[in-house]
Structure formats: structure tokens, C-alpha cells
Amino acid sequence: MNITKKQHAVLDYVRAHIEEKSYSPSLDDIRKNFKFASVSTAHHYVTKLKEAGYIECEEGRSRAIKIVTEELQDGSILSPMVVDSIAIPIVGAANCGAASLLAEGEVEGYVKVTRSLLRRRDNVFAVQAEGDSMNLASIDGKNIEEGDYVLIDFQNIDPKDGDYVLSVIDGCANLKKFYNDPKTGTIALIPESDNKEHKPIFISSEDDFMINGKIIAVIKK
């Protein structure tokens, strides 16, 4: 089914948003981008695209738009499109400063990511970053800032030097770069930040410490 020029612009925006951020825009994101008077106008365009068969979306859920078709130059439709998304569970927050956020481990919601971002999903969960001690880190070219979602491979608990990890220190979750001194066996969790107040965390035998997984991707807020 053909769509209007404005509907096509909304579809292009949704597609670009998913490709850039790995999750779909909210109705309010669409409203702001096109300067619509209200969210109901954005909802109207999303509904029309859904009726035309270009997208799917789950009612009552934010950021749940999935592109399922692509319009070709001759006006025909190719389906399904490779852009697709999967839901990764969010299990709380982790500190990017001192280890001060308790590791609850309970699912608080889901973040949508494109399938192309992950080879598999059965061993992946997300935490939301708090603090600024990793704002100069680089995970596939993305740093970690306040509010970002950090994807964790929880089966990878034997990190190498230089890996970015989620650790739990005395019951508190923490995001840092891992370093193990081969001479002394001392483990250090290194910040990477433009805030010089952040210092390495050195793990002693008295600490209740464990690696909960390796950071594999960052979803920007």
C-alpha cells in the first residue's frame, strides 16, 4: 500500500532512530522531531503506517515499533525487512563511580535492540548506568554516560586485561575496566573519565567480589 510523503518521512525517521540507537522512538520522540502539536498526531501517523503494513507495534508499550516492510523505488513492498528488534531484560542499575548501587538482580523492564547488534540473546541482560566514571570508555565507539543502557554477557565471567566488566563488590554493582596485575595478583577496576576525582578500585582478599559479566554493547539514552 502506498503512503503519503509525510508518512514516508515518519517511517524514515523511525528507521534511522532504530539504526542509530538500536531501539525505536517513542511517540513523544516523533512528536518533537516533526514539531507535531500533540502526541495524538504522532499516534495517527504510526497507526497509518501500521495499517499500511510497514510497521508493527505493541499497544500500551513505549518504544515498541518494529519495521517489517520496505518500500522499493517502484512503489512495491519488500517484506520482511532485516531491521528487527529483540527485547533484552533490564535488571537494575550499576554505578559508574564508586560501587554504591545495590545489585538487586530483578527484571525492571526491557530495552529493544536490533538483532544485528547481538549474535545471541539468551545470555544477555542490560543495566542502566549511573555516574560519569566511564564517560571516556569506548565500547564499539560508544562511551558510557548517565542513563545509558549497558548490555552484559553474563556467561563471560573470566575477563582479560582491558575488558569492560560488570562486577559486584560487597553487594554493590559497578561498571569498570578490568586489570589483573600478573606479578601481585592484585585486581584493579579502572575508571575512564574526564572527572579526575574517580580513582581505581583495588580489590583485596577481604572484599566480597565477583565478576557478573563482560560489557558487550552500549545503548545510548
N, C-alpha and C positions, 0 to 999 in steps of 0.2 A: 504494500500500500504506500502510495506517495505521501510525503509530508510537506508542510509549508516550510518556507525559508527560515522562519523564526523557530519552528520546531526542530529543524535541522541544526540550527545554531545551539539550541539547548542540548541536543544529542551530542554534538561535537564537544561541548563543554563538559558533559558528563564523562565522555570517553577520555578526554585529556586529563580530567581530575583523577580518574582511576589509574591512568598510566603514570601520572606524576606521583601520586600519594599512596597508591595501592589500595585505596578504598573509595567508595562512591561519595559524591557530595550529598549533603543534607538539603532539604527543601529551602532552608534559610540560606545556605550557600548559593543556591541557584537564584534565589530572590535578590541577594546582594550583588551577584555578578551581573545580572541583567537589569538591576535597579527597578524590579517589579514593585508595585505598590504594596503587595501583601504576599504572604506565603501561599494563600489560596490560588494566586495566579501561577506560581511555580508548580503547585499541585496540578493545576489544569493542564500545563504542558507535559508534565510527567504522565498524567493519565492518557493524554492523546498519543504519546509515544508508546505506552503500554498497549493501547487499543490497536495501534498500527503494527504491533508485533516486533518493535525494535528493542524493547527492554522488558525486564521482569522486575517486580519489586514486591516486597512483603509488607502488607498493610500493618500500620502500627509500629513499625520499626524504622529507626533513623539509619541513614547510610546503608540502605538495603537494595539499592538499584543495581541491576546486573544487565549489561548489554548482551543481547542474544542474536542480533542481526546486524548486517552491514549493508548499506545501500551502495550499489555499484554505479558507475558513471551513466549507464544506460537506464537507470531507474529500477533495475531488478534488485532482488534481495538475496543475499548470501547468508545462510544460517547453518549451524551456529557460528558465532564469531569466536575467535580464540581468546578474546578478553573475557575472563570469567573470574569469579571470586570464591573464596572459601572462608569460613569463619574460624578464627583462632581464639581459644578461651583466654580471657584476661583474669589473672589470678592475684590481682592486687598491685601494689606499688613497690618500687625499690629505690633506695636512696642513691643519689649521685654525689653525696658528700660523705659525712661520717655515717657509719652503719647504725641508723637510729629508727628505721621503719620496721616494725614487727612483720615477720613473714607469716601471713595468715594462711595462704595457700588455698583460699576459697574462690571459686569462679564468680566474678562480679559482672561479667558481660562478655561480649565478643567483639573482635575487630576484624573487619573484612580485608583480605589481602588477595592479590591476583595469584592465580595458580602458577604463573610463570615465575613468581618470586620464590616459591618453595618446591623442592622435589617431592617432599612428603610432608604430611601434617600430623601424623599420629604421635610424634614425639616432640611437638612444638607447643609452647604456650607463650603468652605475652604478659609483660608487666609494664606499668606506666612509670616513667622516670620522674623523679623529684630531685631538684637540686641542680647545680651547674658544674660539678667537678669533672664531667666528661664532655663538655661542650667543644673541646678541640679533638675529640676522638674521631676516627674515620672507619666506619663500617660500610664498605662498598661506597665510599664517598660521602656518607652521611654522618653527621655528628649526633650527639645525644643531648637534647635540651629538655628543660622542664616541660612535662606534658606529653612528650613523645612516647610512642609505644615501642617497646624493645622485644623482639622475638627471641626466644630461648630454646635451644635444642637441649632438652633435659636429659637425654641419653649420653651426651658428651660431658662427662664429669672428670675427665683426665686431661686438663688443658696443657698446652705447651706455652713456653715463654712468649709473651706478646699477644696471646689470645685475650679477648674481652670476655669476661665471665659475670655470671650472677652468683654471688656467694651469700652464705648466711653466717653471720658472726654473732654468737650468743643470742640467737633467735631473731636477728635483725637482717633484713635483706639489703644487699649492696651491689652496685654495678661498678666494676673497675677493670683495669688491665692487669693480667696475672704475670707474676715473675717469681721464679724459684731459684735462689742462689745455689748453684751446684756445689760450692765449697762448704757452705754452712748449713744448707738445707732450709734456710730461712725463706718463708713465703712472704712476699710483699704484694699488696694491691695498690696499683699506681693510678693516681688521678691524671687526667689530661685536660687542663682547664686554663683559661686566661685569668682565673681568680687564683692568685698565688697563695691565698690562705689555705688552700687544700694541700694536705701533705699525704705521703704514702702511709698506708696502714700495714704495720708489720704484725704477722700472726705468730703468737707464741704457743707453746705446748699447753698453756693454761686456758687458751681460748676454745670455746665450743664452735668449731669452724667446719664448714663443708662447702663444696662446690655444687651448686644446683644446676649448672648447665653453661653452655657456651652461647654468647650472643651471636646470632647469625644474620640479623637484619634490624633495621630501624624504620618504623613507620612515622613520618613526621606528623606533628599535631596539626 
